[in-house]
Amino acid sequence: MSRLSITAPETAPNTDGIHITRSRDVQVTDCTIKTGDDCMSIEDGTKNLHVKNMVCGPGHGISIGSLGDHNSEAHVNNVTVDNVRLYGTTNGARIKTWQGGKGSAKNIVFQNMVMDNVWNPIIIDQNYCDSSTPCKQQKSAVEVSNLLFKNIRGTSASEEAIVLHCSNSVPCHGITLSQSHCQGR
């Protein structure tokens, strides 16, 4: 996919710009996406995905997941997101997995990203729970490993530029942050 321009109202729910699932060897280049949900969502069965030269915002950023909902098994492997500019998005680089799921999200690179007023520039949430009250801790989780965040720059709309909410039962590991600077409010 190349040279796409995708626009949906910022207030419209469930309006992912590009949704990749059960796909291999995909390249997405030179796209501009403005939505009310994820600019790009990367889900189960995605392998060898390369995203390059994207502008995102408004929207919810670039999300791997959600993975493992309803105790399901999900796998995402070998994803590179390179040269992305995000403006006023809820998230920048996000990995979201449900409690109780199984599988893996591994060998993922987010690099050369510029974020302007992004609420959560880098966020990993292995404990996602769609409830207004805290969910009971589960014994299984989607493994999140071998991640590289390199040359991530910009500003956060919140005080926290990086959020790692890893599972107690299957903690995320192998996370590298290199040559990056995001300034909080």
Phi, psi and omega per residue, in radians:
M1 nan 2.364 -3.100
S2 -2.619 2.522 3.036
R3 1.022 0.810 3.083
L4 -1.659 2.535 2.982
S5 -2.180 2.042 -3.057
I6 -2.151 2.233 -3.119
T7 -2.362 2.332 3.011
A8 -2.433 2.711 3.121
P9 -1.009 2.438 -3.128
E10 -1.030 -0.502 -3.107
T11 -1.582 -0.014 -3.120
A12 -1.437 2.114 -3.141
P13 -1.316 2.758 3.046
N14 0.957 0.776 3.140
T15 -2.053 1.022 3.071
D16 -0.987 2.391 3.103
G17 -1.234 -1.018 3.091
I18 -2.236 2.274 -3.121
H19 -2.119 1.986 -3.121
I20 -1.878 2.177 3.075
T21 -2.598 2.581 3.125
R22 0.822 0.859 -3.070
S23 -2.335 2.579 3.112
R24 -2.231 2.597 3.007
D25 0.934 0.928 -3.127
V26 -1.873 2.455 3.022
Q27 -2.119 2.309 3.078
V28 -2.153 2.071 -3.065
T29 -2.361 2.599 2.975
D30 0.966 0.961 -3.117
C31 -2.055 2.606 3.019
T32 -2.112 2.191 -3.051
I33 -2.321 2.241 3.092
K34 -2.287 2.013 -3.037
T35 -2.490 -3.133 3.012
G36 -1.769 0.082 3.134
D37 -2.487 -2.639 -3.106
D38 -1.092 2.332 2.972
C39 -1.096 -0.721 3.061
M40 -2.523 2.279 3.017
S41 -2.020 2.363 -3.070
I42 -2.098 2.008 -2.978
E43 -2.161 -2.973 -2.990
D44 -0.820 2.399 3.063
G45 1.489 0.091 3.129
T46 -1.472 2.242 -3.137
K47 -2.491 2.364 3.115
N48 1.059 1.030 3.099
L49 -1.824 2.322 3.085
H50 -2.175 2.081 3.114
V51 -1.986 2.240 -3.098
K52 -2.522 2.434 3.054
N53 1.072 1.226 3.135
M54 -2.182 2.521 2.977
V55 -1.995 2.277 -3.046
C56 -2.330 2.235 3.027
G57 2.480 2.386 0.029
P58 -1.272 3.014 3.127
G59 2.618 -2.876 -3.111
H60 -1.855 0.203 3.050
G61 1.491 -2.741 -3.135
I62 -1.802 2.023 -3.062
S63 -2.067 2.251 2.889
I64 -1.651 1.969 -3.048
G65 2.014 3.093 0.320
S66 -1.467 2.617 -3.110
L67 -2.162 2.487 3.010
G68 1.454 0.326 3.124
D69 -1.174 2.635 -3.115
H70 0.973 0.677 3.118
N71 1.035 0.487 -3.110
S72 -1.471 2.932 3.075
E73 -1.786 2.357 -3.110
A74 -2.515 2.539 3.140
H75 -2.370 2.322 2.987
V76 -2.306 2.269 -3.010
N77 -2.518 2.429 3.062
N78 1.049 1.223 3.110
V79 -2.066 2.298 3.037
T80 -2.168 2.189 3.065
V81 -2.029 2.050 -2.965
D82 -2.342 2.321 3.051
N83 1.084 1.152 3.129
V84 -2.096 2.403 3.048
R85 -1.975 2.225 -3.128
L86 -2.084 2.322 -3.095
Y87 -2.178 2.049 3.016
G88 1.052 0.541 -3.115
T89 -1.580 2.815 3.083
T90 -1.190 -0.771 3.134
N91 -2.234 2.810 3.001
G92 -1.801 -1.594 3.067
A93 -1.733 1.998 -3.019
R94 -2.245 2.413 2.958
I95 -2.150 2.152 -3.042
K96 -2.237 2.078 3.095
T97 -2.250 2.582 -3.137
W98 -1.474 2.564 2.978
Q99 -1.078 2.488 3.079
G100 1.542 -0.179 3.130
G101 -1.340 3.076 3.104
K102 -2.400 2.939 3.097
G103 1.985 -2.660 -3.075
S104 -2.733 2.637 2.923
A105 -2.223 1.884 -3.013
K106 -2.527 2.817 -3.132
N107 1.010 1.056 -3.059
I108 -2.097 2.318 -3.141
V109 -2.168 2.204 2.934
F110 -2.007 2.074 -3.083
Q111 -2.509 2.698 3.084
N112 0.958 0.960 -3.129
M113 -1.986 2.430 3.054
V114 -2.047 2.235 -3.102
M115 -2.126 2.285 -3.138
D116 -2.107 1.933 3.105
N117 1.018 0.828 3.129
V118 -1.660 2.280 -3.039
W119 -1.118 -0.846 3.111
N120 -2.178 1.501 -3.085
P121 -0.963 -0.803 3.078
I122 -2.271 2.140 3.141
I123 -2.496 2.246 2.995
I124 -2.070 2.114 3.123
D125 -2.197 1.757 3.100
Q126 -1.556 -0.004 -3.053
N127 -2.079 0.533 -3.081
Y128 -1.048 2.423 -3.102
C129 -2.633 2.083 -3.078
D130 -1.530 1.238 -3.099
S131 -2.609 2.611 3.113
S132 -1.376 -0.277 3.077
T133 -1.952 2.713 -3.133
P134 -1.022 2.432 3.114
C135 -1.544 2.649 3.087
K136 -1.146 2.374 3.106
Q137 -1.079 2.403 3.137
Q138 -1.793 2.814 -3.129
K139 -1.558 -0.180 3.124
S140 -2.173 2.781 3.128
A141 -2.788 2.745 3.009
V142 -1.234 2.200 3.128
E143 -1.234 2.291 3.093
V144 -2.053 2.031 -3.041
S145 -2.655 2.812 3.086
N146 0.970 1.133 3.139
L147 -1.972 2.459 3.052
L148 -2.213 2.171 3.005
F149 -1.977 1.932 -3.031
K150 -2.256 2.329 3.115
N151 0.965 0.944 3.065
I152 -1.747 2.143 -3.061
R153 -2.357 2.710 3.018
G154 2.422 -2.702 -3.065
T155 -2.191 2.537 3.084
S156 -1.780 2.471 3.061
A157 -1.389 -0.177 3.133
S158 -2.021 3.105 3.120
E159 -1.350 -0.362 -3.114
E160 -1.865 2.153 3.116
A161 -1.584 -0.426 -3.113
I162 -2.285 2.240 3.089
V163 -2.195 2.095 3.045
L164 -2.020 1.851 3.132
H165 -1.965 1.358 -3.021
C166 -1.531 2.712 -3.118
S167 -1.227 2.501 3.020
N168 -1.258 -0.610 -3.054
S169 -1.434 -0.625 3.122
V170 -2.368 1.320 -3.041
P171 -1.061 2.529 3.049
C172 -1.168 2.592 -3.094
H173 -2.677 2.866 -3.136
G174 1.217 0.724 -3.124
I175 -1.774 2.186 3.126
T176 -2.103 2.277 3.041
L177 -2.041 2.116 -3.017
S178 -2.351 2.428 3.015
Q179 0.860 0.820 -3.056
S180 -2.208 2.653 3.094
H181 -2.669 1.977 3.037
C182 -2.162 2.209 -3.105
Q183 -1.700 2.236 3.073
G184 -1.381 3.035 3.132
R185 -0.977 nan nan
